[in-house]
Amino acid sequence: MNLIPLSLQDTDVIKKLLFIWNSASHPDYLLNERFLAYNALPFSGETIGGRLAILNGESVGFVLTCCVTDDSAMMLGWVSAIAVCPAAQRRGIGSSLLDWAEDWLKMQGGKRIRVGGNLRPFAPGLPYAMHENLLFFEKRGYQPPVGQPYEYDIAHSLKDYQSLYAKPIHADLAPMQSGQESLLLDFLKREYPGRWEFEAREFVKNGVRPQDYLLLRVNNKVEGFCRITLEDSERPIERFYPQRLPRPWGQFGPLGLSKAVRGQGLGGYLIDATALHMQSLGVNGCVIDWTTLVDLYGKFGFNLYNQYVSLYKNIGA
């Protein structure tokens, strides 16, 4: 068995990865070419590494890993995807791929590894529907965080959604328009510095449809936001595995309020108004991904859809 470098710009390689993943995956987590090609593109300052496992001349497994290399404080790296064809499993191929990924991340300066949950994630963690693979990671030192081992996707049909909140007189939620991007970035820099701000800066940098962000104004000042994904958005809707939901599909999140307006019922209005906006766009099956706030969103009719096990491993002092 040999491990060879991956060229993620090669369409033949993408097809091989699709075949390997989809043959090994649970039916609820299948990839398509658009999804995989999107996730193979690095963010600014991000480095992606990978290896393809070759056995008897056949491509039978792969691993993708990534880290942010232009931030000395970023010590977290990710095993973003790993898969081995069923016929080639239990031969040490998965272990060899994971060993390579850990060594690569150590060379980049990583101190801690997370399975999934990277900047362009295939999943927030190990899908619980594939929990038979949990032992593979546990044997290699990966453990869930104490107190919060799971992340969830929740979903709801918006076809017959009914509003739960009256519109506040002093607040309004509306799609961001071209030329308003600085309002979003200033808000996120002030209230949510880190991943959400970084992702929004990449969004603006790429010049994609501004209306995929919603801005909440309170007394004419931006005090909240929500990002949405539709079937024609820049980021593929397939990344949220909506296949079991009625079409048209949609997704929303992340979302958040400023500290100044919390505790005034505006969080509920933000969720409710976003659901109504998605409904007005024709969305039926809607996902809110990667959250632990199942009870909160349950008040709006969203129910558990997918569950993931969070897994981490320390690899350095």
C-alpha angles and dihedrals in degrees: 000000000000131000114215130184118266124235103203092188090062111097091206090056091049089053091050091051091048091052093048095046096044093047091052100037134090110258091248092063106049121145131220128204095259092052094048095044090051093050091049091065113093123228119235108293093010125124122202123200131182148163134210118214115224120196121178090344094307129112104239108158146008144188130205121196133173145181140177108254104180095064115072090197092059104096097155119100130182139224091210098180137000128170141159126195110254093241090056098045125115092036098101094260095121090048092051091050092049092047089053091049092051092049091048092051092048089054089054090054097258118159100180134032129209124195105229124337095100125146092277099026129196084200138342088248142323108332109244088223085068096044090133084081092057093090090057090061097037091056088056095052102267115141137173118247115266112261097010111053096151141060123192144207114209128193144191139180108245096191092102099021114153122204117251099187132058112229110261115239092229099043137067135176118209139156116271112253130213109281094031096086093104089060090058094044094047091050094049093045089054100041108020111025110174131043099359092050091045093051091049091051090052089048092053092042090056091053097228129157108309092204089074086082121065121206124210113210121196113189087348094303124111106250102155146019145193131194119216134194125206131181090267097043124122093250110060116254087216088075087079095052096233094164095117092054129084115261144276089066129208140168136198134195164126098067135162150161132230117258089244095067103035118120093036099098092258093120090063091046090051092054093043095046091048091052090050091048091052090048090052088055090056098257116156111166106046129184129199102196137205103010141132093202095097095142093049095052090041087072087067095049098265114141135193110285109162132007129203135192113228112223130187137172131190112225102173145029 
